[in-house]
Amino acid sequence: MKKLSTLYFTSLFILTTFAQTALASTVKDEDVTQYLDLSGLDLVLQSIPAQIQGMGQQMKLTAKDPEHAEKTMNILVESWDETAIKESLAGKVKSSFTAKEMDALLTWLNSDLARKIKSSEQKTSAANFTQDFMQYMAKIQSTPPTTERVQTIRNFIESTNMVEHSFDMVMAITKGMVNSLNVADGNKLTAEQIDAQMQQMEAMLKPQLEQQMIYVSYYTYEELSDEDIKTYTRFYNKPLGQKELSKVYSALSDSLVVWTDAAAKNLQSQK
């Protein structure tokens, strides 16, 4: 059960933090660097160790085994290699888009609205995110969002397939960690047993994911107008927007396996 608890903790963290065909590409390295900056992916990677620690501190308050929770948190932080993960992510982003597509993405990300949106999204990477988010959640109990706001946010989440992309990323990373732990443990679990664990994880996580996405979106885009969010949604309803979501979630998922593989080995060595 400790193993499943560890995997659940890791997956839940990824959930709050937050997910193909090879293409001929002449995308420049400097364009990829600019994309990672403007898209907010750089900031996401930089913020993860602090968020792991924050999640670990919360988990210790409710965990049946606080010492185990703290050890897990420390190993996850120590296993984080931002340079290796960023190099992997940059390479996958570069190979996923043509130069023309990357140019269009950079044009969008440099627009006033996109910069405004990305500035709002930085709230989820802030060190005080959990505290501010909980305060916001308390506030909307007495002043809930308008009906139009509810519909706007739901349409945004559904149009971008945010729940599906995020869940696929969480499960891919979690399965990678399960497999790594299993190999390190002498392949004690069969493929069927691993699939059963994944189904158990899905039962625990998926109902929480959509609700979490809705609440976090209310908080993240609090200062944006309904029209701003609708314009943002329209961009991601277009083929390039849909492709960006699919490719970047996949690239991020694949790149984070660099971390989970290292974490799995380190967790196994501490048994």
PEGI-V748913 format. One record per pair of residues at least 6 apart in sequence whose ideal C-beta (glycine too) atoms are under 8 Angstrom apart, sorted by the first residue. I is the first residue (numbers start at 1). J is the second residue. If there is no record, write none. Layout:
I,J / I,J
This chain:
2,65 / 2,68 / 3,181 / 4,197 / 4,200 / 4,201 / 5,63 / 5,68 / 6,68 / 6,72 / 6,267 / 7,174 / 7,177 / 7,178 / 7,197 / 7,201 / 8,201 / 8,204 / 8,205 / 9,55 / 9,56 / 9,59 / 9,69 / 9,72 / 10,72 / 10,76 / 10,173 / 10,174 / 10,177 / 10,260 / 10,263 / 11,170 / 11,171 / 11,173 / 11,174 / 11,201 / 11,205 / 12,55 / 12,205 / 12,208 / 13,51 / 13,52 / 13,55 / 13,76 / 14,169 / 14,170 / 14,173 / 14,174 / 14,256 / 15,166 / 15,170 / 15,205 / 15,208 / 15,209 / 15,212 / 16,51 / 16,55 / 16,212 / 16,216 / 17,44 / 17,47 / 17,48 / 17,51 / 17,124 / 18,44 / 18,166 / 18,169 / 18,252 / 19,165 / 19,166 / 19,167 / 19,168 / 19,169 / 19,170 / 19,172 / 19,249 / 19,250 / 19,252 / 19,253 / 20,96 / 20,246 / 20,247 / 20,250 / 22,95 / 23,95 / 23,96 / 23,97 / 23,98 / 24,98 / 25,94 / 25,95 / 25,96 / 25,97 / 25,98 / 25,99 / 26,98 / 26,99 / 27,94 / 27,97 / 27,98 / 27,99 / 27,102 / 28,99 / 29,90 / 29,94 / 31,99 / 31,102 / 31,103 / 31,106 / 32,90 / 32,93 / 32,94 / 32,102 / 33,90 / 34,106 / 35,41 / 35,93 / 35,102 / 35,105 / 35,106 / 35,109 / 36,42 / 36,86 / 36,89 / 36,90 / 36,93 / 38,106 / 38,109 / 38,110 / 38,114 / 38,115 / 38,118 / 39,109 / 39,118 / 39,248 / 40,118 / 40,121 / 40,122 / 40,125 / 41,89 / 41,248 / 41,252 / 42,86 / 43,122 / 43,125 / 44,125 / 45,82 / 45,85 / 45,86 / 45,89 / 46,82 / 46,125 / 47,125 / 47,126 / 47,127 / 48,80 / 48,82 / 49,77 / 49,80 / 50,127 / 51,125 / 51,129 / 52,73 / 52,76 / 52,77 / 52,80 / 53,73 / 53,77 / 54,127 / 54,129 / 54,130 / 55,73 / 56,69 / 56,70 / 56,72 / 56,73 / 56,74 / 56,76 / 57,73 / 58,130 / 59,69 / 59,73 / 60,66 / 60,69 / 60,70 / 63,69 / 71,270 / 72,267 / 75,263 / 75,266 / 75,267 / 75,270 / 76,263 / 78,266 / 79,259 / 79,262 / 79,263 / 79,266 / 80,259 / 81,258 / 81,259 / 81,262 / 84,258 / 85,255 / 85,256 / 85,258 / 85,259 / 86,255 / 88,254 / 88,255 / 88,258 / 89,251 / 89,252 / 89,255 / 92,250 / 92,251 / 92,254 / 92,255 / 93,247 / 93,248 / 93,251 / 96,247 / 96,248 / 96,250 / 96,251 / 97,105 / 97,243 / 97,244 / 97,247 / 101,240 / 101,243 / 104,240 / 105,240 / 105,244 / 108,114 / 108,235 / 109,115 / 109,118 / 113,228 / 113,231 / 113,232 / 114,232 / 116,224 / 116,228 / 117,221 / 117,224 / 117,228 / 117,232 / 120,220 / 120,221 / 120,222 / 120,223 / 120,224 / 121,220 / 123,129 / 123,132 / 123,219 / 123,220 / 124,216 / 124,220 / 126,132 / 132,219 / 133,215 / 133,216 / 133,219 / 136,218 / 136,219 / 136,222 / 137,215 / 137,219 / 140,218 / 145,153 / 145,218 / 148,226 / 149,218 / 149,226 / 152,226 / 152,229 / 152,230 / 152,233 / 153,214 / 153,217 / 153,218 / 153,221 / 153,229 / 154,214 / 155,230 / 155,233 / 156,162 / 156,217 / 156,229 / 156,230 / 156,232 / 156,233 / 157,163 / 157,210 / 157,213 / 157,214 / 157,217 / 159,233 / 159,236 / 159,237 / 160,233 / 160,236 / 160,241 / 160,245 / 161,245 / 162,213 / 163,209 / 163,210 / 163,213 / 165,245 / 165,246 / 165,249 / 166,209 / 166,213 / 166,249 / 167,202 / 167,205 / 167,206 / 167,209 / 168,249 / 168,253 / 169,249 / 169,250 / 169,252 / 169,253 / 169,256 / 170,205 / 170,209 / 171,198 / 171,201 / 171,202 / 172,253 / 172,254 / 172,257 / 173,253 / 173,256 / 173,257 / 173,260 / 174,198 / 174,201 / 174,260 / 175,194 / 175,198 / 176,257 / 176,260 / 176,261 / 176,264 / 177,260 / 177,261 / 177,263 / 177,264 / 178,189 / 178,194 / 178,197 / 178,198 / 179,194 / 180,260 / 180,261 / 180,264 / 180,265 / 180,268 / 181,264 / 181,267 / 181,268 / 182,188 / 182,189 / 182,194 / 184,264 / 184,265 / 184,268 / 184,269 / 185,268 / 189,197 / 221,228 / 221,229 / 224,232 / 235,241 / 236,242 / 236,244 / 236,245
